Amino acid sequence: MFTLVFIQSTAERVVRTVAQTLLALIGTNVVAVTDLDWPQMLAAAATSGVVAFLTCVVATGVGDKGTPSFLAEGE
């Protein structure tokens, strides 16, 4: 499960999810960036990163074995 391919793919998915969460939270506030509640936003982004990581772990048994994808290659 913890092969180089798995680690790289999972890291990409987690970083992408955290970034998307932060962008979504920033976009919903009609205030200056300095007025944002950064600790709360970072906590929400970290939680989404954990969920993305756990999803990747669950996906190792589905699709292409040992990868964080639910789909087999070629589907």
PDB file of N, CA, C, O and CB in Angstrom:
ATOM      1  N   MET A   1       0.829  -1.192   0.000  1.00  0.00           N
ATOM      2  CA  MET A   1       0.000   0.000   0.000  1.00  0.00           C
ATOM      3  C   MET A   1       0.872   1.254   0.000  1.00  0.00           C
ATOM      4  O   MET A   1       0.581   2.186  -0.749  1.00  0.00           O
ATOM      5  CB  MET A   1      -0.942  -0.001   1.212  1.00  0.00           C
ATOM      6  N   PHE A   2       1.898   1.312   0.786  1.00  0.00           N
ATOM      7  CA  PHE A   2       2.695   2.529   0.870  1.00  0.00           C
ATOM      8  C   PHE A   2       3.879   2.480  -0.088  1.00  0.00           C
ATOM      9  O   PHE A   2       5.038   2.566   0.320  1.00  0.00           O
ATOM     10  CB  PHE A   2       3.185   2.744   2.297  1.00  0.00           C
ATOM     11  N   THR A   3       3.559   2.339  -1.366  1.00  0.00           N
ATOM     12  CA  THR A   3       4.575   2.370  -2.414  1.00  0.00           C
ATOM     13  C   THR A   3       4.826   3.823  -2.803  1.00  0.00           C
ATOM     14  O   THR A   3       4.089   4.718  -2.390  1.00  0.00           O
ATOM     15  CB  THR A   3       4.136   1.525  -3.654  1.00  0.00           C
ATOM     16  N   LEU A   4       5.856   4.051  -3.590  1.00  0.00           N
ATOM     17  CA  LEU A   4       6.171   5.404  -4.031  1.00  0.00           C
ATOM     18  C   LEU A   4       5.017   5.996  -4.843  1.00  0.00           C
ATOM     19  O   LEU A   4       4.683   7.171  -4.689  1.00  0.00           O
ATOM     20  CB  LEU A   4       7.463   5.406  -4.862  1.00  0.00           C
ATOM     21  N   VAL A   5       4.414   5.183  -5.703  1.00  0.00           N
ATOM     22  CA  VAL A   5       3.279   5.653  -6.509  1.00  0.00           C
ATOM     23  C   VAL A   5       2.120   6.055  -5.605  1.00  0.00           C
ATOM     24  O   VAL A   5       1.494   7.094  -5.819  1.00  0.00           O
ATOM     25  CB  VAL A   5       2.824   4.561  -7.508  1.00  0.00           C
ATOM     26  N   PHE A   6       1.833   5.240  -4.601  1.00  0.00           N
ATOM     27  CA  PHE A   6       0.748   5.542  -3.675  1.00  0.00           C
ATOM     28  C   PHE A   6       1.029   6.845  -2.927  1.00  0.00           C
ATOM     29  O   PHE A   6       0.150   7.701  -2.823  1.00  0.00           O
ATOM     30  CB  PHE A   6       0.552   4.384  -2.681  1.00  0.00           C
ATOM     31  N   ILE A   7       2.226   6.996  -2.414  1.00  0.00           N
ATOM     32  CA  ILE A   7       2.578   8.186  -1.634  1.00  0.00           C
ATOM     33  C   ILE A   7       2.505   9.443  -2.494  1.00  0.00           C
ATOM     34  O   ILE A   7       1.960  10.456  -2.057  1.00  0.00           O
ATOM     35  CB  ILE A   7       3.985   8.040  -1.033  1.00  0.00           C
ATOM     36  N   GLN A   8       3.044   9.392  -3.704  1.00  0.00           N
ATOM     37  CA  GLN A   8       3.012  10.556  -4.585  1.00  0.00           C
ATOM     38  C   GLN A   8       1.586  10.921  -4.981  1.00  0.00           C
ATOM     39  O   GLN A   8       1.207  12.092  -4.943  1.00  0.00           O
ATOM     40  CB  GLN A   8       3.847  10.295  -5.832  1.00  0.00           C
ATOM     41  N   SER A   9       0.807   9.932  -5.356  1.00  0.00           N
ATOM     42  CA  SER A   9      -0.578  10.184  -5.779  1.00  0.00           C
ATOM     43  C   SER A   9      -1.427  10.690  -4.619  1.00  0.00           C
ATOM     44  O   SER A   9      -2.248  11.591  -4.786  1.00  0.00           O
ATOM     45  CB  SER A   9      -1.200   8.909  -6.363  1.00  0.00           C
ATOM     46  N   THR A  10      -1.225  10.109  -3.451  1.00  0.00           N
ATOM     47  CA  THR A  10      -1.986  10.528  -2.277  1.00  0.00           C
ATOM     48  C   THR A  10      -1.609  11.946  -1.879  1.00  0.00           C
ATOM     49  O   THR A  10      -2.479  12.759  -1.566  1.00  0.00           O
ATOM     50  CB  THR A  10      -1.749   9.565  -1.104  1.00  0.00           C
ATOM     51  N   ALA A  11      -0.309  12.246  -1.889  1.00  0.00           N
ATOM     52  CA  ALA A  11       0.134  13.602  -1.538  1.00  0.00           C
ATOM     53  C   ALA A  11      -0.458  14.629  -2.485  1.00  0.00           C
ATOM     54  O   ALA A  11      -0.872  15.706  -2.055  1.00  0.00           O
ATOM     55  CB  ALA A  11       1.665  13.693  -1.560  1.00  0.00           C
ATOM     56  N   GLU A  12      -0.502  14.306  -3.771  1.00  0.00           N
ATOM     57  CA  GLU A  12      -1.092  15.227  -4.747  1.00  0.00           C
ATOM     58  C   GLU A  12      -2.565  15.458  -4.437  1.00  0.00           C
ATOM     59  O   GLU A  12      -3.038  16.594  -4.465  1.00  0.00           O
ATOM     60  CB  GLU A  12      -0.929  14.681  -6.180  1.00  0.00           C
ATOM     61  N   ARG A  13      -3.277  14.402  -4.146  1.00  0.00           N
ATOM     62  CA  ARG A  13      -4.713  14.525  -3.863  1.00  0.00           C
ATOM     63  C   ARG A  13      -4.964  15.323  -2.587  1.00  0.00           C
ATOM     64  O   ARG A  13      -5.866  16.159  -2.546  1.00  0.00           O
ATOM     65  CB  ARG A  13      -5.353  13.136  -3.742  1.00  0.00           C
ATOM     66  N   VAL A  14      -4.177  15.073  -1.551  1.00  0.00           N
ATOM     67  CA  VAL A  14      -4.359  15.771  -0.281  1.00  0.00           C
ATOM     68  C   VAL A  14      -4.055  17.254  -0.442  1.00  0.00           C
ATOM     69  O   VAL A  14      -4.831  18.095   0.012  1.00  0.00           O
ATOM     70  CB  VAL A  14      -3.463  15.159   0.809  1.00  0.00           C
ATOM     71  N   VAL A  15      -2.937  17.586  -1.083  1.00  0.00           N
ATOM     72  CA  VAL A  15      -2.569  18.996  -1.276  1.00  0.00           C
ATOM     73  C   VAL A  15      -3.626  19.712  -2.114  1.00  0.00           C
ATOM     74  O   VAL A  15      -4.007  20.842  -1.808  1.00  0.00           O
ATOM     75  CB  VAL A  15      -1.181  19.113  -1.955  1.00  0.00           C
ATOM     76  N   ARG A  16      -4.089  19.058  -3.159  1.00  0.00           N
ATOM     77  CA  ARG A  16      -5.116  19.659  -4.011  1.00  0.00           C
ATOM     78  C   ARG A  16      -6.403  19.902  -3.221  1.00  0.00           C
ATOM     79  O   ARG A  16      -7.024  20.956  -3.365  1.00  0.00           O
ATOM     80  CB  ARG A  16      -5.401  18.758  -5.228  1.00  0.00           C
ATOM     81  N   THR A  17      -6.804  18.954  -2.402  1.00  0.00           N
ATOM     82  CA  THR A  17      -8.029  19.094  -1.617  1.00  0.00           C
ATOM     83  C   THR A  17      -7.914  20.222  -0.602  1.00  0.00           C
ATOM     84  O   THR A  17      -8.847  21.008  -0.436  1.00  0.00           O
ATOM     85  CB  THR A  17      -8.353  17.787  -0.905  1.00  0.00           C
ATOM     86  N   VAL A  18      -6.770  20.304   0.078  1.00  0.00           N
ATOM     87  CA  VAL A  18      -6.560  21.373   1.062  1.00  0.00           C
ATOM     88  C   VAL A  18      -6.599  22.736   0.360  1.00  0.00           C
ATOM     89  O   VAL A  18      -7.229  23.668   0.859  1.00  0.00           O
ATOM     90  CB  VAL A  18      -5.200  21.181   1.809  1.00  0.00           C
ATOM     91  N   ALA A  19      -5.942  22.857  -0.773  1.00  0.00           N
ATOM     92  CA  ALA A  19      -5.933  24.121  -1.506  1.00  0.00           C
ATOM     93  C   ALA A  19      -7.332  24.500  -1.972  1.00  0.00           C
ATOM     94  O   ALA A  19      -7.723  25.664  -1.881  1.00  0.00           O
ATOM     95  CB  ALA A  19      -4.990  24.032  -2.705  1.00  0.00           C
ATOM     96  N   GLN A  20      -8.084  23.532  -2.467  1.00  0.00           N
ATOM     97  CA  GLN A  20      -9.445  23.811  -2.925  1.00  0.00           C
ATOM     98  C   GLN A  20     -10.336  24.251  -1.774  1.00  0.00           C
ATOM     99  O   GLN A  20     -11.176  25.137  -1.936  1.00  0.00           O
ATOM    100  CB  GLN A  20     -10.041  22.581  -3.604  1.00  0.00           C
ATOM    101  N   THR A  21     -10.157  23.640  -0.625  1.00  0.00           N
ATOM    102  CA  THR A  21     -10.951  24.014   0.546  1.00  0.00           C
ATOM    103  C   THR A  21     -10.644  25.445   0.966  1.00  0.00           C
ATOM    104  O   THR A  21     -11.556  26.224   1.241  1.00  0.00           O
ATOM    105  CB  THR A  21     -10.684  23.048   1.715  1.00  0.00           C
ATOM    106  N   LEU A  22      -9.349  25.797   1.016  1.00  0.00           N
ATOM    107  CA  LEU A  22      -8.986  27.165   1.384  1.00  0.00           C
ATOM    108  C   LEU A  22      -9.531  28.175   0.375  1.00  0.00           C
ATOM    109  O   LEU A  22     -10.046  29.225   0.761  1.00  0.00           O
ATOM    110  CB  LEU A  22      -7.465  27.301   1.490  1.00  0.00           C
ATOM    111  N   LEU A  23      -9.421  27.863  -0.900  1.00  0.00           N
ATOM    112  CA  LEU A  23      -9.942  28.778  -1.922  1.00  0.00           C
ATOM    113  C   LEU A  23     -11.456  28.948  -1.795  1.00  0.00           C
ATOM    114  O   LEU A  23     -11.981  30.048  -1.964  1.00  0.00           O
ATOM    115  CB  LEU A  23      -9.589  28.266  -3.325  1.00  0.00           C
ATOM    116  N   ALA A  24     -12.142  27.862  -1.500  1.00  0.00           N
ATOM    117  CA  ALA A  24     -13.596  27.951  -1.336  1.00  0.00           C
ATOM    118  C   ALA A  24     -13.956  28.799  -0.120  1.00  0.00           C
ATOM    119  O   ALA A  24     -14.892  29.596  -0.175  1.00  0.00           O
ATOM    120  CB  ALA A  24     -14.210  26.547  -1.200  1.00  0.00           C
ATOM    121  N   LEU A  25     -13.223  28.633   0.972  1.00  0.00           N
ATOM    122  CA  LEU A  25     -13.518  29.411   2.178  1.00  0.00           C
ATOM    123  C   LEU A  25     -13.165  30.881   2.006  1.00  0.00           C
ATOM    124  O   LEU A  25     -13.879  31.753   2.501  1.00  0.00           O
ATOM    125  CB  LEU A  25     -12.766  28.839   3.369  1.00  0.00           C
ATOM    126  N   ILE A  26     -12.084  31.157   1.318  1.00  0.00           N
ATOM    127  CA  ILE A  26     -11.709  32.551   1.064  1.00  0.00           C
ATOM    128  C   ILE A  26     -12.757  33.206   0.168  1.00  0.00           C
ATOM    129  O   ILE A  26     -13.118  34.365   0.372  1.00  0.00           O
ATOM    130  CB  ILE A  26     -10.298  32.637   0.410  1.00  0.00           C
ATOM    131  N   GLY A  27     -13.233  32.476  -0.804  1.00  0.00           N
ATOM    132  CA  GLY A  27     -14.197  33.020  -1.751  1.00  0.00           C
ATOM    133  C   GLY A  27     -15.552  33.318  -1.164  1.00  0.00           C
ATOM    134  O   GLY A  27     -16.323  34.075  -1.755  1.00  0.00           O
ATOM    135  N   THR A  28     -15.870  32.741  -0.009  1.00  0.00           N
ATOM    136  CA  THR A  28     -17.194  32.972   0.577  1.00  0.00           C
ATOM    137  C   THR A  28     -17.217  34.182   1.500  1.00  0.00           C
ATOM    138  O   THR A  28     -18.291  34.596   1.938  1.00  0.00           O
ATOM    139  CB  THR A  28     -17.645  31.746   1.340  1.00  0.00           C
ATOM    140  N   ASN A  29     -16.060  34.757   1.805  1.00  0.00           N
ATOM    141  CA  ASN A  29     -16.005  35.932   2.682  1.00  0.00           C
ATOM    142  C   ASN A  29     -15.885  37.201   1.844  1.00  0.00           C
ATOM    143  O   ASN A  29     -15.063  37.288   0.931  1.00  0.00           O
ATOM    144  CB  ASN A  29     -14.815  35.825   3.674  1.00  0.00           C
ATOM    145  N   VAL A  30     -16.710  38.165   2.168  1.00  0.00           N
ATOM    146  CA  VAL A  30     -16.656  39.433   1.460  1.00  0.00           C
ATOM    147  C   VAL A  30     -15.918  40.428   2.374  1.00  0.00           C
ATOM    148  O   VAL A  30     -16.445  41.485   2.722  1.00  0.00           O
ATOM    149  CB  VAL A  30     -18.110  39.949   1.078  1.00  0.00           C
ATOM    150  N   VAL A  31     -14.700  40.063   2.744  1.00  0.00           N
ATOM    151  CA  VAL A  31     -13.875  40.904   3.616  1.00  0.00           C
ATOM    152  C   VAL A  31     -12.445  40.854   3.104  1.00  0.00           C
ATOM    153  O   VAL A  31     -12.125  40.082   2.200  1.00  0.00           O
ATOM    154  CB  VAL A  31     -13.953  40.436   5.112  1.00  0.00           C
ATOM    155  N   ALA A  32     -11.600  41.671   3.677  1.00  0.00           N
ATOM    156  CA  ALA A  32     -10.190  41.680   3.300  1.00  0.00           C
ATOM    157  C   ALA A  32      -9.515  40.399   3.795  1.00  0.00           C
ATOM    158  O   ALA A  32      -9.958  39.794   4.771  1.00  0.00           O
ATOM    159  CB  ALA A  32      -9.475  42.932   3.873  1.00  0.00           C
ATOM    160  N   VAL A  33      -8.448  39.995   3.120  1.00  0.00           N
ATOM    161  CA  VAL A  33      -7.732  38.766   3.483  1.00  0.00           C
ATOM    162  C   VAL A  33      -7.233  38.835   4.921  1.00  0.00           C
ATOM    163  O   VAL A  33      -7.170  37.811   5.603  1.00  0.00           O
ATOM    164  CB  VAL A  33      -6.551  38.525   2.526  1.00  0.00           C
ATOM    165  N   THR A  34      -6.882  40.019   5.386  1.00  0.00           N
ATOM    166  CA  THR A  34      -6.381  40.154   6.762  1.00  0.00           C
ATOM    167  C   THR A  34      -7.480  39.985   7.802  1.00  0.00           C
ATOM    168  O   THR A  34      -7.191  39.756   8.976  1.00  0.00           O
ATOM    169  CB  THR A  34      -5.720  41.507   6.945  1.00  0.00           C
ATOM    170  N   ASP A  35      -8.732  40.096   7.383  1.00  0.00           N
ATOM    171  CA  ASP A  35      -9.856  39.950   8.314  1.00  0.00           C
ATOM    172  C   ASP A  35     -10.393  38.521   8.390  1.00  0.00           C
ATOM    173  O   ASP A  35     -11.324  38.256   9.151  1.00  0.00           O
ATOM    174  CB  ASP A  35     -10.973  40.882   7.911  1.00  0.00           C
ATOM    175  N   LEU A  36      -9.830  37.611   7.625  1.00  0.00           N
ATOM    176  CA  LEU A  36     -10.316  36.230   7.615  1.00  0.00           C
ATOM    177  C   LEU A  36      -9.921  35.504   8.893  1.00  0.00           C
ATOM    178  O   LEU A  36      -8.900  35.823   9.502  1.00  0.00           O
ATOM    179  CB  LEU A  36      -9.773  35.479   6.396  1.00  0.00           C
ATOM    180  N   ASP A  37     -10.713  34.543   9.293  1.00  0.00           N
ATOM    181  CA  ASP A  37     -10.419  33.730  10.474  1.00  0.00           C
ATOM    182  C   ASP A  37      -9.519  32.571  10.046  1.00  0.00           C
ATOM    183  O   ASP A  37      -9.983  31.449   9.844  1.00  0.00           O
ATOM    184  CB  ASP A  37     -11.740  33.203  11.148  1.00  0.00           C
ATOM    185  N   TRP A  38      -8.224  32.865   9.913  1.00  0.00           N
ATOM    186  CA  TRP A  38      -7.275  31.885   9.380  1.00  0.00           C
ATOM    187  C   TRP A  38      -7.179  30.609  10.202  1.00  0.00           C
ATOM    188  O   TRP A  38      -7.139  29.532   9.606  1.00  0.00           O
ATOM    189  CB  TRP A  38      -5.924  32.503   9.283  1.00  0.00           C
ATOM    190  N   PRO A  39      -7.138  30.655  11.531  1.00  0.00           N
ATOM    191  CA  PRO A  39      -7.063  29.383  12.280  1.00  0.00           C
ATOM    192  C   PRO A  39      -8.236  28.451  11.980  1.00  0.00           C
ATOM    193  O   PRO A  39      -8.053  27.246  11.806  1.00  0.00           O
ATOM    194  CB  PRO A  39      -7.015  29.664  13.778  1.00  0.00           C
ATOM    195  N   GLN A  40      -9.434  29.016  11.920  1.00  0.00           N
ATOM    196  CA  GLN A  40     -10.607  28.189  11.634  1.00  0.00           C
ATOM    197  C   GLN A  40     -10.575  27.673  10.198  1.00  0.00           C
ATOM    198  O   GLN A  40     -10.941  26.526   9.939  1.00  0.00           O
ATOM    199  CB  GLN A  40     -11.896  28.985  11.879  1.00  0.00           C
ATOM    200  N   MET A  41     -10.139  28.517   9.268  1.00  0.00           N
ATOM    201  CA  MET A  41     -10.067  28.093   7.869  1.00  0.00           C
ATOM    202  C   MET A  41      -9.014  27.008   7.681  1.00  0.00           C
ATOM    203  O   MET A  41      -9.241  26.049   6.943  1.00  0.00           O
ATOM    204  CB  MET A  41      -9.758  29.289   6.961  1.00  0.00           C
ATOM    205  N   LEU A  42      -7.865  27.148   8.337  1.00  0.00           N
ATOM    206  CA  LEU A  42      -6.821  26.128   8.232  1.00  0.00           C
ATOM    207  C   LEU A  42      -7.256  24.818   8.878  1.00  0.00           C
ATOM    208  O   LEU A  42      -6.901  23.739   8.404  1.00  0.00           O
ATOM    209  CB  LEU A  42      -5.529  26.624   8.879  1.00  0.00           C
ATOM    210  N   ALA A  43      -8.025  24.913   9.960  1.00  0.00           N
ATOM    211  CA  ALA A  43      -8.538  23.697  10.596  1.00  0.00           C
ATOM    212  C   ALA A  43      -9.504  22.967   9.669  1.00  0.00           C
ATOM    213  O   ALA A  43      -9.466  21.741   9.571  1.00  0.00           O
ATOM    214  CB  ALA A  43      -9.233  24.037  11.925  1.00  0.00           C
ATOM    215  N   ALA A  44     -10.364  23.713   8.995  1.00  0.00           N
ATOM    216  CA  ALA A  44     -11.296  23.096   8.048  1.00  0.00           C
ATOM    217  C   ALA A  44     -10.538  22.477   6.880  1.00  0.00           C
ATOM    218  O   ALA A  44     -10.880  21.385   6.429  1.00  0.00           O
ATOM    219  CB  ALA A  44     -12.315  24.132   7.533  1.00  0.00           C
ATOM    220  N   ALA A  45      -9.512  23.165   6.388  1.00  0.00           N
ATOM    221  CA  ALA A  45      -8.715  22.640   5.281  1.00  0.00           C
ATOM    222  C   ALA A  45      -7.955  21.390   5.708  1.00  0.00           C
ATOM    223  O   ALA A  45      -7.860  20.432   4.942  1.00  0.00           O
ATOM    224  CB  ALA A  45      -7.735  23.707   4.770  1.00  0.00           C
ATOM    225  N   ALA A  46      -7.415  21.392   6.921  1.00  0.00           N
ATOM    226  CA  ALA A  46      -6.698  20.212   7.422  1.00  0.00           C
ATOM    227  C   ALA A  46      -7.650  19.027   7.560  1.00  0.00           C
ATOM    228  O   ALA A  46      -7.283  17.894   7.248  1.00  0.00           O
ATOM    229  CB  ALA A  46      -6.029  20.517   8.783  1.00  0.00           C
ATOM    230  N   THR A  47      -8.864  19.284   8.024  1.00  0.00           N
ATOM    231  CA  THR A  47      -9.857  18.213   8.133  1.00  0.00           C
ATOM    232  C   THR A  47     -10.174  17.628   6.768  1.00  0.00           C
ATOM    233  O   THR A  47     -10.290  16.410   6.628  1.00  0.00           O
ATOM    234  CB  THR A  47     -11.139  18.730   8.792  1.00  0.00           C
ATOM    235  N   SER A  48     -10.314  18.473   5.770  1.00  0.00           N
ATOM    236  CA  SER A  48     -10.590  17.960   4.425  1.00  0.00           C
ATOM    237  C   SER A  48      -9.392  17.171   3.899  1.00  0.00           C
ATOM    238  O   SER A  48      -9.569  16.204   3.158  1.00  0.00           O
ATOM    239  CB  SER A  48     -10.933  19.119   3.460  1.00  0.00           C
ATOM    240  N   GLY A  49      -8.180  17.570   4.273  1.00  0.00           N
ATOM    241  CA  GLY A  49      -6.989  16.819   3.885  1.00  0.00           C
ATOM    242  C   GLY A  49      -6.960  15.435   4.509  1.00  0.00           C
ATOM    243  O   GLY A  49      -6.574  14.465   3.857  1.00  0.00           O
ATOM    244  N   VAL A  50      -7.365  15.339   5.762  1.00  0.00           N
ATOM    245  CA  VAL A  50      -7.431  14.040   6.438  1.00  0.00           C
ATOM    246  C   VAL A  50      -8.467  13.148   5.767  1.00  0.00           C
ATOM    247  O   VAL A  50      -8.233  11.956   5.569  1.00  0.00           O
ATOM    248  CB  VAL A  50      -7.769  14.218   7.936  1.00  0.00           C
ATOM    249  N   VAL A  51      -9.607  13.725   5.419  1.00  0.00           N
ATOM    250  CA  VAL A  51     -10.650  12.953   4.728  1.00  0.00           C
ATOM    251  C   VAL A  51     -10.140  12.466   3.378  1.00  0.00           C
ATOM    252  O   VAL A  51     -10.395  11.324   2.995  1.00  0.00           O
ATOM    253  CB  VAL A  51     -11.930  13.806   4.539  1.00  0.00           C
ATOM    254  N   ALA A  52      -9.419  13.321   2.652  1.00  0.00           N
ATOM    255  CA  ALA A  52      -8.854  12.918   1.358  1.00  0.00           C
ATOM    256  C   ALA A  52      -7.848  11.780   1.541  1.00  0.00           C
ATOM    257  O   ALA A  52      -7.834  10.832   0.757  1.00  0.00           O
ATOM    258  CB  ALA A  52      -8.176  14.124   0.661  1.00  0.00           C
ATOM    259  N   PHE A  53      -7.008  11.872   2.572  1.00  0.00           N
ATOM    260  CA  PHE A  53      -6.027  10.817   2.842  1.00  0.00           C
ATOM    261  C   PHE A  53      -6.724   9.494   3.163  1.00  0.00           C
ATOM    262  O   PHE A  53      -6.356   8.450   2.625  1.00  0.00           O
ATOM    263  CB  PHE A  53      -5.104  11.227   4.008  1.00  0.00           C
ATOM    264  N   LEU A  54      -7.723   9.538   4.034  1.00  0.00           N
ATOM    265  CA  LEU A  54      -8.434   8.316   4.403  1.00  0.00           C
ATOM    266  C   LEU A  54      -9.166   7.720   3.201  1.00  0.00           C
ATOM    267  O   LEU A  54      -9.251   6.498   3.077  1.00  0.00           O
ATOM    268  CB  LEU A  54      -9.427   8.600   5.536  1.00  0.00           C
ATOM    269  N   THR A  55      -9.691   8.560   2.322  1.00  0.00           N
ATOM    270  CA  THR A  55     -10.324   8.076   1.104  1.00  0.00           C
ATOM    271  C   THR A  55      -9.313   7.339   0.236  1.00  0.00           C
ATOM    272  O   THR A  55      -9.630   6.302  -0.347  1.00  0.00           O
ATOM    273  CB  THR A  55     -10.952   9.238   0.324  1.00  0.00           C
ATOM    274  N   CYS A  56      -8.102   7.869   0.150  1.00  0.00           N
ATOM    275  CA  CYS A  56      -7.048   7.207  -0.625  1.00  0.00           C
ATOM    276  C   CYS A  56      -6.687   5.855  -0.025  1.00  0.00           C
ATOM    277  O   CYS A  56      -6.462   4.891  -0.757  1.00  0.00           O
ATOM    278  CB  CYS A  56      -5.802   8.096  -0.699  1.00  0.00           C
ATOM    279  N   VAL A  57      -6.629   5.775   1.294  1.00  0.00           N
ATOM    280  CA  VAL A  57      -6.307   4.507   1.957  1.00  0.00           C
ATOM    281  C   VAL A  57      -7.390   3.475   1.667  1.00  0.00           C
ATOM    282  O   VAL A  57      -7.079   2.319   1.378  1.00  0.00           O
ATOM    283  CB  VAL A  57      -6.153   4.710   3.484  1.00  0.00           C
ATOM    284  N   VAL A  58      -8.643   3.874   1.741  1.00  0.00           N
ATOM    285  CA  VAL A  58      -9.754   2.965   1.453  1.00  0.00           C
ATOM    286  C   VAL A  58      -9.702   2.502  -0.003  1.00  0.00           C
ATOM    287  O   VAL A  58     -10.022   1.351  -0.298  1.00  0.00           O
ATOM    288  CB  VAL A  58     -11.108   3.650   1.750  1.00  0.00           C
ATOM    289  N   ALA A  59      -9.306   3.383  -0.906  1.00  0.00           N
ATOM    290  CA  ALA A  59      -9.297   3.073  -2.340  1.00  0.00           C
ATOM    291  C   ALA A  59      -8.209   2.081  -2.726  1.00  0.00           C
ATOM    292  O   ALA A  59      -8.239   1.555  -3.838  1.00  0.00           O
ATOM    293  CB  ALA A  59      -9.120   4.342  -3.138  1.00  0.00           C
ATOM    294  N   THR A  60      -7.247   1.806  -1.842  1.00  0.00           N
ATOM    295  CA  THR A  60      -6.163   0.883  -2.209  1.00  0.00           C
ATOM    296  C   THR A  60      -6.678  -0.516  -2.494  1.00  0.00           C
ATOM    297  O   THR A  60      -6.031  -1.271  -3.219  1.00  0.00           O
ATOM    298  CB  THR A  60      -5.122   0.826  -1.101  1.00  0.00           C
ATOM    299  N   GLY A  61      -7.810  -0.875  -1.949  1.00  0.00           N
ATOM    300  CA  GLY A  61      -8.360  -2.196  -2.181  1.00  0.00           C
ATOM    301  C   GLY A  61      -9.335  -2.267  -3.341  1.00  0.00           C
ATOM    302  O   GLY A  61      -9.897  -3.327  -3.617  1.00  0.00           O
ATOM    303  N   VAL A  62      -9.540  -1.148  -4.025  1.00  0.00           N
ATOM    304  CA  VAL A  62     -10.499  -1.059  -5.117  1.00  0.00           C
ATOM    305  C   VAL A  62      -9.756  -0.595  -6.370  1.00  0.00           C
ATOM    306  O   VAL A  62      -8.720   0.062  -6.260  1.00  0.00           O
ATOM    307  CB  VAL A  62     -11.675  -0.086  -4.762  1.00  0.00           C
ATOM    308  N   GLY A  63     -10.251  -0.916  -7.525  1.00  0.00           N
ATOM    309  CA  GLY A  63      -9.602  -0.460  -8.758  1.00  0.00           C
ATOM    310  C   GLY A  63      -8.220  -1.067  -8.899  1.00  0.00           C
ATOM    311  O   GLY A  63      -8.047  -2.263  -8.664  1.00  0.00           O
ATOM    312  N   ASP A  64      -7.227  -0.265  -9.280  1.00  0.00           N
ATOM    313  CA  ASP A  64      -5.849  -0.749  -9.356  1.00  0.00           C
ATOM    314  C   ASP A  64      -5.319  -0.921  -7.946  1.00  0.00           C
ATOM    315  O   ASP A  64      -5.194   0.056  -7.207  1.00  0.00           O
ATOM    316  CB  ASP A  64      -4.947   0.225 -10.173  1.00  0.00           C
ATOM    317  N   LYS A  65      -5.011  -2.130  -7.569  1.00  0.00           N
ATOM    318  CA  LYS A  65      -4.551  -2.430  -6.206  1.00  0.00           C
ATOM    319  C   LYS A  65      -3.276  -1.653  -5.898  1.00  0.00           C
ATOM    320  O   LYS A  65      -2.374  -1.569  -6.732  1.00  0.00           O
ATOM    321  CB  LYS A  65      -4.310  -3.951  -6.029  1.00  0.00           C
ATOM    322  N   GLY A  66      -3.207  -1.089  -4.697  1.00  0.00           N
ATOM    323  CA  GLY A  66      -2.024  -0.374  -4.263  1.00  0.00           C
ATOM    324  C   GLY A  66      -1.952   1.073  -4.696  1.00  0.00           C
ATOM    325  O   GLY A  66      -0.967   1.755  -4.410  1.00  0.00           O
ATOM    326  N   THR A  67      -2.992   1.564  -5.392  1.00  0.00           N
ATOM    327  CA  THR A  67      -3.037   2.971  -5.780  1.00  0.00           C
ATOM    328  C   THR A  67      -4.219   3.628  -5.074  1.00  0.00           C
ATOM    329  O   THR A  67      -5.138   2.936  -4.637  1.00  0.00           O
ATOM    330  CB  THR A  67      -3.151   3.130  -7.333  1.00  0.00           C
ATOM    331  N   PRO A  68      -4.206   4.948  -4.958  1.00  0.00           N
ATOM    332  CA  PRO A  68      -5.313   5.622  -4.288  1.00  0.00           C
ATOM    333  C   PRO A  68      -6.493   5.923  -5.199  1.00  0.00           C
ATOM    334  O   PRO A  68      -7.275   6.832  -4.920  1.00  0.00           O
ATOM    335  CB  PRO A  68      -4.829   6.892  -3.683  1.00  0.00           C
ATOM    336  N   SER A  69      -6.627   5.175  -6.276  1.00  0.00           N
ATOM    337  CA  SER A  69      -7.705   5.411  -7.232  1.00  0.00           C
ATOM    338  C   SER A  69      -8.798   4.354  -7.094  1.00  0.00           C
ATOM    339  O   SER A  69      -8.508   3.168  -6.934  1.00  0.00           O
ATOM    340  CB  SER A  69      -7.157   5.420  -8.664  1.00  0.00           C
ATOM    341  N   PHE A  70     -10.048   4.787  -7.157  1.00  0.00           N
ATOM    342  CA  PHE A  70     -11.161   3.855  -7.130  1.00  0.00           C
ATOM    343  C   PHE A  70     -11.379   3.189  -8.487  1.00  0.00           C
ATOM    344  O   PHE A  70     -12.078   2.181  -8.582  1.00  0.00           O
ATOM    345  CB  PHE A  70     -12.423   4.568  -6.694  1.00  0.00           C
ATOM    346  N   LEU A  71     -10.781   3.751  -9.535  1.00  0.00           N
ATOM    347  CA  LEU A  71     -10.953   3.210 -10.882  1.00  0.00           C
ATOM    348  C   LEU A  71      -9.718   2.433 -11.311  1.00  0.00           C
ATOM    349  O   LEU A  71      -8.587   2.811 -11.006  1.00  0.00           O
ATOM    350  CB  LEU A  71     -11.244   4.336 -11.882  1.00  0.00           C
ATOM    351  N   ALA A  72      -9.955   1.351 -12.019  1.00  0.00           N
ATOM    352  CA  ALA A  72      -8.840   0.604 -12.615  1.00  0.00           C
ATOM    353  C   ALA A  72      -8.376   1.357 -13.851  1.00  0.00           C
ATOM    354  O   ALA A  72      -9.176   2.029 -14.503  1.00  0.00           O
ATOM    355  CB  ALA A  72      -9.258  -0.869 -12.975  1.00  0.00           C
ATOM    356  N   GLU A  73      -7.108   1.253 -14.179  1.00  0.00           N
ATOM    357  CA  GLU A  73      -6.586   1.946 -15.343  1.00  0.00           C
ATOM    358  C   GLU A  73      -7.315   1.480 -16.595  1.00  0.00           C
ATOM    359  O   GLU A  73      -7.528   0.284 -16.791  1.00  0.00           O
ATOM    360  CB  GLU A  73      -5.075   1.716 -15.480  1.00  0.00           C
ATOM    361  N   GLY A  74      -7.691   2.423 -17.431  1.00  0.00           N
ATOM    362  CA  GLY A  74      -8.389   2.100 -18.668  1.00  0.00           C
ATOM    363  C   GLY A  74      -9.895   2.215 -18.549  1.00  0.00           C
ATOM    364  O   GLY A  74     -10.604   2.045 -19.541  1.00  0.00           O
ATOM    365  N   GLU A  75     -10.401   2.499 -17.357  1.00  0.00           N
ATOM    366  CA  GLU A  75     -11.853   2.651 -17.199  1.00  0.00           C
ATOM    367  C   GLU A  75     -12.255   4.088 -17.431  1.00  0.00           C
ATOM    368  O   GLU A  75     -13.437   4.420 -17.344  1.00  0.00           O
ATOM    369  CB  GLU A  75     -12.308   2.194 -15.805  1.00  0.00           C
TER     370      GLU A  75
END
